[in-house]
Amino acid sequence: MTRNDGRLNFNLLDEDPLPQDECGVFGVWAPGEEVSKLAYYGLYALQHRGQESAGIAASDGKSIRVYKDIGLVSQVFDESTLNSLTGHIAVGHCRYSTTGASQWSNAQPTLGDTPHGTVALGHNGNLTNSADLRERIIERHGRADFGELNQGNTTDTALVTALLKDQPGDSLEAQAMALLPTLEGAFCLVFMNENTLYAARDPHGVRPLVLGRLASGWVVASEQSALATVGASVIREIEPGELIAIDSDGVRSHHFAAATPARCVFEYVYLARPDANINGRSVYESRVEMGRQLAREDTHDADIVIPVPESGTPAAVGYAEASGLPFAQGFIKNAYVGRTFIQPSQTLRQLGIRLKLNVQDHVVRGKRVVVVDDSIVRGNTQRAIVRMLREAGAAEIHVKISSPPVQWPCFYGIDFASRAELIANGATMEEITQAVGADSLAYISEDGMIAATQQPRSTLCTACFSGVYPIKLPPESRRGKMLLETPSATDAGSTQNPGGGCDPGPDAEFDIDEIPLAEAKK
């Protein structure tokens, strides 16, 4: 659960990384409070959304100070650092890279100057028109190295921060209202100048963003767990297409675009914390119901149901309930392995998943076992889990997955494997079952998954399962994680495809013209 630099991730196998969300964002306006410490604890609650870098900017009404670095929230900040970030407004960010490399210059919040003060901005999501935005900067300034772009920042966030400077309007609020309608893709922005906190969510509402109330102020965050951590009550979600501004005059709301919801269904499946609530639906209850539905669709005669901790636990609870099979803890997770800073030896690396999970032999020996997990990406983790259960003496192993087969890349803020690496791409159910070594394998149906969320199908993005992309995508040469890493990457005639991140990569087995778009959301 750690790389050799000590930074956490939640992968059971390093060579089989789980899907990662881009970032967690947090903002607080609270005069009289230690806002940097509130931001610290808010980001701590959002650490699962981004583990490569962390940063906090704070304003005292006269100037903005920012501190950011590579590492976990707890590694980047200490008491003295937080004490230096004084003021009544703070913006925080924890990052996982889906646009731009994992490097210090890409840590957020980003800083930029505007006619209406300095802006500090954090972003969760992924813009699909970054190439167009970069070209707009070149048209206006004759060069692309403007603002933090000039300091080596290669993220779509830096593009947004740089473009704010040139928008028409007599306030930052008005400038934001001019810029936001021109951004395409998935974005939740939390930003501020010296006196005002802002938050904006794309018209599709792909990623979650919530507003909370403190006794002395207001909080915005990616998930309500961050609000609970700092003692804020939940007011509501920021609406798709909405910009809010918070200052001494209270909360103001503007809509910069009509809402066309396409909320990410994978938030319900895996990305969000179980205690999150998205569009009125508990994520935990959704996952339990996915397990129930999975049992209704495919129940095996077995002795016990066990989860792959921790992500498979709610669905396993639901599966056991609906099937009538007893729930058991077949695996024990090592809670401290993620804190080690020591590189495992080759011998230990060969043990792979055993450094992070141990099988309880006495629980599974001689048993017909149903093992429940949330998704399969490359299949390496499931293969290792099945092998461990066999070695522990399990008589039969039936793998149940509480999401449909992942067959398509994401361009809206999740870092999946390339399509060619996805085990479900082009393989039959029998072939996948054989590849992971199970006696049987079953996925939940797409209809069953959607029903468990209690959301209308038309309001969800299921692109990674269905291949139907609700937000129009640019040509392959104008997208990709490393699009902004080189000056030529956005040339209109470029054939460069850097791959990585959300991009399908050079070995992808489809062309942009083959990707169907949801007719109702073009």
Order of alpha helices (4+ residues) and beta strands (2+ residues): beta-beta-alpha-beta-beta-alpha-alpha-beta-beta-beta-alpha-alpha-alpha-beta-beta-beta-beta-alpha-beta-beta-beta-beta-beta-beta-alpha-beta-alpha-beta-alpha-beta-alpha-beta-alpha-beta-beta-alpha-beta-alpha-beta-alpha
